[in-house]
């Protein structure tokens, strides 16, 4: 790894020493994985395993170095050519080879998972400009402007996910050898975990969740698509194909497998088939549930960001992935193999999804962090057509088009914020002014938040009509002197859930019982607890005012109350304080308030009798 990475991640230099007879470093001619049958036989002879009959059988069967290192996947081929008396000598030689292969593992000192070892192929991927780019993209985007500790980046999260992906797949391999999980499978799953976030843009989800939908509304684009493209670009531009082959990977098949774990089925037509994947057959369907679980959302990506984000945010993490690792195994259900959890872990999994919701509620969708991201998005929109990024062949791209060329996209990071902020170009003046407001904490004013009272939801695409109805909601009683315009107001519609919109994600989780660990079963919410949520999604509508003028802000808060009354929304929390003359106009608001007052302060008849006694 390059010096910046080594300095920042506590590498163990001795573990990356060049091998003897390896002029090109760890993956040169001295690498046992590259040995053909003849080179392997020479090594066995030098190691004292010199029986002519054994060497002849090795040559006849075509045993190579990679096969010897890929036990037990290749155990049948190797043991078939070894007599019982010869196997101990071959195993001793194998252990030496494995030790030599392990010498190029690299140790990372991670604040969340402790000292972790990374496979040398993963280290080669980390040591590329495309992966190092993740050092300069904040994991939580604008949340860092609210939580001072949330300074971590996509770089360390990606390494953590790669590590946890390896932990889970190895746990399954050790617990269930019959699954036939090979070293190739493990390596591909680790690479997918490592590279799953390569496609994130500046400020992470702000880029694909706010900026791109506003700037290019007709473009159906997600960061997972860019992650697949960036992974392809990473491999090709750094000429890692031969390195991957030297570790026993089959390029087309394994590259497809890695990309499918990140972005789903490669072929849209194949997506509707019974088995849409190319990288692995149906017998290994469970491998697609490790990095990004499309079935129920329980995956190592969440395990890492729960632990990592809570650590940096200063929020308690109530979910322990290490415990769950002890209670997962693969069972067959519906002609496919799925990762199942022990039945007694059902309540813990509800806690896991509640942790996800609580992180969104307290941090990811924080009202101040959100408005800062909205302001950064506005600045990027105003700078977009003036900002040029050079891509392949010298072609220039804008902020909103850089993902069309991975060479240009590699250069697009959070640093663009500082480039605009410190620029002196007159065409960037408007964008610069917005960012300077953020620096001075002159943020758009939060007016309040509300929710639809009925089961209906507001569609985000309806924001323009929402704005129009808001500015037309001038209070009927004692109207303020200020008349609002649409450009004075921002309406932010936020959907928060347990990960699968209105659906209970646990309904898609399969469990196994102690009585029959091979049988997959469903567990209903009623079987777990009566205190679990009845709904698994909610919508919050937040309103902000761009003006800093106190009279305008006061008037806008009254507009908000009138708007909520007309649209059958819930009463903002400070409604009775900012507009006491308006809130009595909605009967449902007042009946609830009166009930609450009566319960809290006014005893009923039975209570009076008790007090009289």
DAPEZI-V227694 format. One record per pair of residues at least 4 apart in sequence whose ideal C-beta (glycine too) atoms are under 8 Angstrom apart, sorted by sequence separation. I is the first residue (numbers start at 0). GAP is how many residues later the second one is. If there is no record, write none. Layout:
# DAPEZI-V227694
i->[I	I]
gap->[GAP	GAP]
This chain:
# DAPEZI-V227694
i->[0	1	2	3	4	10	11	12	17	21	23	26	30	34	35	36	37	38	39	40	41	42	44	50	51	52	53	54	55	56	62	63	64	65	69	70	73	74	75	76	77	81	82	85	86	87	88	89	90	91	92	93	94	95	96	97	98	109	117	118	119	120	121	122	123	126	127	128	132	139	141	142	143	145	151	152	153	154	155	156	157	158	159	160	161	162	163	164	165	166	167	168	169	170	171	172	180	181	182	183	184	185	186	187	188	189	190	191	199	201	202	204	205	206	207	208	209	210	211	212	220	221	222	223	224	225	226	227	228	229	230	231	232	233	238	239	240	241	242	244	249	250	251	252	253	254	255	256	257	258	259	265	266	268	271	279	284	285	288	292	297	298	299	300	301	302	303	304	305	306	307	308	319	320	321	322	323	331	332	340	344	345	346	347	348	349	350	351	352	353	354	355	356	357	358	359	360	361	364	365	366	367	368	369	370	371	372	373	374	375	376	377	378	379	382	389	390	396	397	403	404	405	406	407	411	414	415	416	417	418	424	427	428	429	430	431	432	433	434	435	437	451	457	461	462	463	464	465	466	467	468	474	483	484	496	499	502	504	511	512	522	523	524	525	527	548	549	550	551	552	553	554	555	556	557	558	559	560	561	562	570	573	574	575	578	579	585	586	587	588	589	590	591	592	593	594	595	596	597	602	603	604	605	606	607	608	0	5	10	21	22	23	25	28	34	43	44	48	49	57	62	81	108	109	117	125	126	137	151	180	199	201	205	206	207	215	220	234	235	243	244	248	259	264	270	279	287	288	292	296	309	331	332	340	358	359	363	364	389	390	396	403	422	436	437	451	473	474	483	496	499	502	511	522	546	547	563	570	583	596	602	4	21	22	43	67	108	109	124	125	137	143	172	200	233	234	244	248	259	264	269	274	287	288	292	308	309	310	330	331	362	389	390	401	402	436	451	473	494	497	498	511	512	546	562	563	571	582	583	597	5	17	18	20	21	26	66	70	107	139	142	143	171	199	200	211	243	258	263	269	274	279	291	309	329	330	332	388	389	396	401	497	511	524	544	563	574	575	582	602	0	17	20	21	31	34	78	81	106	107	117	172	199	269	279	290	329	340	387	388	396	419	457	499	511	512	544	563	574	602	18	20	21	106	107	171	201	211	234	266	288	289	290	291	329	330	387	388	401	402	422	473	510	511	546	0	15	17	19	43	44	66	67	106	107	139	200	240	243	255	274	288	289	290	306	328	329	387	388	394	401	473	509	510	560	18	31	43	66	105	106	138	200	243	264	266	276	305	327	328	386	390	396	419	420	509	510	544	560	563	18	77	104	105	137	139	168	264	265	306	327	386	419	509	510	559	570	104	137	138	172	207	305	327	384	388	390	391	394	398	470	508	542	40	43	62	104	105	137	138	207	306	326	327	383	390	391	420	469	470	508	560	574	0	62	104	137	138	207	305	326	383	391	419	420	470	506	570	60	103	136	137	168	169	206	302	382	383	390	391	469	40	105	135	136	138	168	259	323	326	390	398	470	505	506	542	556	560	561	564	575	39	40	62	134	136	138	204	259	260	302	326	389	390	416	420	467	470	506	560	570	60	133	259	379	388	466	469	505	60	133	134	165	168	234	256	258	542	557	561	564	36	37	59	133	167	168	255	256	257	299	302	323	389	469	503	556	557	560	564	36	42	200	255	256	322	388	466	505	556	560	563	39	57	70	131	165	199	231	255	256	388	39	56	130	133	164	165	198	254	323	466	553	557	36	39	56	68	164	198	200	252	253	322	323	465	36	38	67	196	198	199	252	260	36	53	130	162	164	165	198	199	230	231	260	465	35	39	53	68	161	164	195	197	198	230	259	319	462	540	34	35	53	67	68	161	163	164	197	198	260	261	318	386	34	52	162	196	198	256	260	261	263	462	33	34	161	195	198	227	230	260	504	32	33	53	64	68	160	161	194	197	318	386	503	31	32	125	160	161	197	317	318	386	459	501	502	30	31	227	458	501	50	157	158	160	194	226	227	457	497	500	501	31	32	53	157	160	194	197	226	317	318	379	499	500	31	48	157	317	382	157	223	224	316	378	456	497	157	194	223	385	496	497	48	121	156	157	223	379	496	47	48	117	297	375	378	385	386	495	496	385	494	495	115	153	294	297	314	494	495	48	117	285	314	494	495	110	117	382	493	43	46	109	153	292	305	312	381	443	492	493	112	115	118	314	492	493	111	314	381	382	492	493	43	46	109	288	289	305	309	312	381	491	42	109	112	153	288	301	305	308	312	490	491	107	112	284	285	297	378	379	490	491	284	285	378	381	490	491	109	281	283	284	285	305	377	378	489	490	42	281	282	297	301	308	488	489	378	488	489	296	377	378	488	489	487	488	375	487	374	375	486	487	186	374	141	186	187	140	186	374	375	130	133	136	140	194	374	130	133	136	139	140	141	183	487	31	136	137	138	140	182	183	191	195	120	124	133	136	137	183	187	191	195	371	130	136	186	190	194	488	31	32	118	121	125	129	223	374	483	487	31	121	124	187	191	374	481	120	124	183	187	191	373	480	481	118	371	479	483	121	188	370	483	187	370	469	481	479	480	481	367	370	465	479	483	25	367	479	366	478	18	457	366	456	457	474	18	474	18	473	16	472	474	475	450	451	472	474	14	15	450	470	473	14	450	451	469	472	14	15	449	450	469	472	14	187	448	449	14	448	26	448	449	469	472	11	25	447	448	468	10	11	184	195	447	10	195	445	446	9	10	26	192	445	446	468	9	188	191	192	445	446	468	8	9	184	191	444	8	129	443	444	8	188	443	444	184	188	443	444	129	130	179	180	444	477	15	129	179	474	476	0	9	71	178	195	476	127	180	441	446	15	72	129	178	192	474	129	192	444	476	72	124	127	446	447	72	127	446	449	72	444	69	447	69	446	68	69	123	171	449	453	124	451	452	123	373	451	452	451	452	168	373	450	451	123	370	449	450	449	4	168	370	449	0	4	120	167	369	449	120	448	369	447	448	0	1	164	446	447	0	120	164	447	4	447	3	364	1	160	447	364	167	166	164	360	452	163	359	160	163	356	160	163	356	356	355	160	355	159	353	352	352	156	159	156	159	8	156	178	155	352	175	352	170	174	175	151	171	349	151	163	167	170	171	348	166	171	178	149	151	167	345	348	150	149	148	149	209	213	345	148	209	146	148	214	345	138	146	210	214	344	146	171	205	209	213	340	342	138	139	210	214	339	340	341	342	138	142	202	205	210	236	339	340	341	342	373	205	338	339	340	341	342	139	337	339	341	369	138	139	202	232	370	228	231	232	364	366	229	225	228	232	332	345	69	201	342	349	229	330	349	353	229	339	342	65	330	345	346	65	220	337	345	346	349	225	328	352	214	215	214	330	331	330	332	210	211	328	330	331	210	330	111	112	111	111	201	111	110	200	200	296	296	198	295	297	200	296	295	198	201	295	200	201	202	297	33	201	295	32	149	294	295	32	201	202	30	32	201	26	146	145	26	146	142	145	142	145	146	139	142	144	145	139	144	142	145	141	144	140	141	139	141	141	140	141	129	136	137	132	135	136	135	135	129	132	128	144]
gap->[4	4	4	4	4	4	4	4	4	4	4	4	4	4	4	4	4	4	4	4	4	4	4	4	4	4	4	4	4	4	4	4	4	4	4	4	4	4	4	4	4	4	4	4	4	4	4	4	4	4	4	4	4	4	4	4	4	4	4	4	4	4	4	4	4	4	4	4	4	4	4	4	4	4	4	4	4	4	4	4	4	4	4	4	4	4	4	4	4	4	4	4	4	4	4	4	4	4	4	4	4	4	4	4	4	4	4	4	4	4	4	4	4	4	4	4	4	4	4	4	4	4	4	4	4	4	4	4	4	4	4	4	4	4	4	4	4	4	4	4	4	4	4	4	4	4	4	4	4	4	4	4	4	4	4	4	4	4	4	4	4	4	4	4	4	4	4	4	4	4	4	4	4	4	4	4	4	4	4	4	4	4	4	4	4	4	4	4	4	4	4	4	4	4	4	4	4	4	4	4	4	4	4	4	4	4	4	4	4	4	4	4	4	4	4	4	4	4	4	4	4	4	4	4	4	4	4	4	4	4	4	4	4	4	4	4	4	4	4	4	4	4	4	4	4	4	4	4	4	4	4	4	4	4	4	4	4	4	4	4	4	4	4	4	4	4	4	4	4	4	4	4	4	4	4	4	4	4	4	4	4	4	4	4	4	4	4	4	4	4	4	4	4	4	4	4	4	4	4	4	4	4	4	4	4	4	5	5	5	5	5	5	5	5	5	5	5	5	5	5	5	5	5	5	5	5	5	5	5	5	5	5	5	5	5	5	5	5	5	5	5	5	5	5	5	5	5	5	5	5	5	5	5	5	5	5	5	5	5	5	5	5	5	5	5	5	5	5	5	5	5	5	5	5	5	5	5	5	5	5	5	6	6	6	6	6	6	6	6	6	6	6	6	6	6	6	6	6	6	6	6	6	6	6	6	6	6	6	6	6	6	6	6	6	6	6	6	6	6	6	6	6	6	6	6	6	6	6	6	6	7	7	7	7	7	7	7	7	7	7	7	7	7	7	7	7	7	7	7	7	7	7	7	7	7	7	7	7	7	7	7	7	7	7	7	7	7	7	7	7	8	8	8	8	8	8	8	8	8	8	8	8	8	8	8	8	8	8	8	8	8	8	8	8	8	8	8	8	8	8	9	9	9	9	9	9	9	9	9	9	9	9	9	9	9	9	9	9	9	9	9	9	9	9	9	10	10	10	10	10	10	10	10	10	10	10	10	10	10	10	10	10	10	10	10	10	10	10	10	10	10	10	10	10	10	11	11	11	11	11	11	11	11	11	11	11	11	11	11	11	11	11	11	11	11	11	11	11	11	11	12	12	12	12	12	12	12	12	12	12	12	12	12	12	12	12	12	13	13	13	13	13	13	13	13	13	13	13	13	13	13	13	13	14	14	14	14	14	14	14	14	14	14	14	14	14	14	14	14	14	14	14	14	15	15	15	15	15	15	15	15	15	15	15	15	15	15	15	16	16	16	16	16	16	16	16	16	16	16	16	16	17	17	17	17	17	17	17	17	17	17	17	17	17	17	17	17	17	17	17	17	18	18	18	18	18	18	18	18	18	18	18	18	18	18	18	18	18	18	18	18	19	19	19	19	19	19	19	19	20	20	20	20	20	20	20	20	20	20	20	20	21	21	21	21	21	21	21	21	21	21	21	21	21	21	21	21	21	21	21	22	22	22	22	22	22	22	22	22	22	22	22	23	23	23	23	23	23	23	23	23	23	24	24	24	24	24	24	24	24	24	24	24	24	25	25	25	25	25	25	25	25	25	25	25	25	26	26	26	26	26	26	26	26	27	27	27	27	27	27	27	27	27	27	27	27	28	28	28	28	28	28	28	28	28	28	28	28	28	28	29	29	29	29	29	29	29	29	29	29	29	29	29	29	30	30	30	30	30	30	30	30	30	30	31	31	31	31	31	31	31	31	31	32	32	32	32	32	32	32	32	32	32	32	32	33	33	33	33	33	33	33	33	33	33	33	33	34	34	34	34	34	35	35	35	35	35	35	35	35	35	35	35	36	36	36	36	36	36	36	36	36	36	36	36	36	37	37	37	37	37	38	38	38	38	38	38	38	39	39	39	39	39	39	40	40	40	40	40	40	40	41	41	41	41	41	41	41	41	41	41	42	42	42	43	43	43	43	43	43	43	44	44	44	44	44	44	45	45	45	45	46	46	46	46	46	46	46	46	46	46	46	47	47	47	47	47	47	48	48	48	48	48	48	49	49	49	49	49	49	49	49	49	49	50	50	50	50	50	50	50	50	50	50	50	51	51	51	51	51	51	51	51	51	52	52	52	52	52	52	53	53	53	53	53	53	53	53	53	53	54	54	54	54	54	54	54	54	55	55	55	56	56	56	56	56	57	57	58	58	59	59	59	59	60	60	61	61	61	62	62	62	62	63	63	63	63	63	63	64	64	64	64	64	64	64	64	65	65	65	65	65	65	65	65	65	66	66	66	66	66	66	66	66	66	66	67	67	67	67	67	67	68	68	68	68	68	68	68	68	68	68	69	69	69	69	69	69	69	70	70	70	70	70	70	70	70	71	71	71	71	72	72	72	72	73	73	73	73	74	74	74	75	75	75	75	75	78	78	78	79	79	81	81	82	82	83	83	84	84	85	85	86	86	86	86	87	87	87	87	88	88	88	88	88	89	89	89	89	89	90	90	90	90	90	90	91	91	91	91	92	92	93	93	93	93	93	94	94	94	94	94	95	95	95	95	95	96	96	96	96	97	97	97	97	97	97	97	98	98	98	98	98	98	98	99	99	99	99	99	100	100	100	100	101	101	101	101	102	102	102	102	103	103	103	103	103	103	104	104	104	104	104	105	105	105	105	105	105	106	106	106	106	107	107	107	107	107	107	108	108	108	108	109	109	109	109	109	110	110	110	110	111	111	112	112	113	113	114	114	114	114	114	114	115	115	115	116	116	116	116	117	117	118	118	118	118	119	119	119	119	120	121	121	121	121	122	122	122	122	122	122	123	123	124	124	124	125	125	125	125	125	126	126	126	126	127	127	128	129	130	130	130	131	132	133	135	135	135	136	136	139	139	139	140	140	140	141	142	143	143	144	144	145	146	147	147	148	148	150	151	151	152	152	153	153	154	154	154	156	156	156	157	157	157	157	157	157	158	158	158	159	160	160	160	160	161	162	163	163	163	163	163	164	164	165	165	165	165	166	166	166	166	166	167	167	167	167	167	168	168	169	169	169	169	169	169	169	169	170	170	170	170	170	170	170	170	170	170	170	171	171	171	171	171	171	172	172	172	172	172	173	173	173	173	173	174	174	174	175	175	176	177	177	177	177	177	178	178	178	178	179	179	179	179	180	180	180	181	181	181	181	182	182	182	182	182	182	183	183	183	184	184	185	186	186	187	187	188	188	188	188	188	189	189	192	194	195	196	197	199	200	201	202	202	203	204	204	207	208	208	209	210	210	210	211	211	211	211	212	212	212	213	213	213	213	214	214	214	215	215	215	216	216	217	219	219	220	220	221	222	222	223	223	223	223	224	224	226	226	227	227	228	228	229	230	231	232	234	276	276	276	277	277	277	278	279	280	280	281	293]
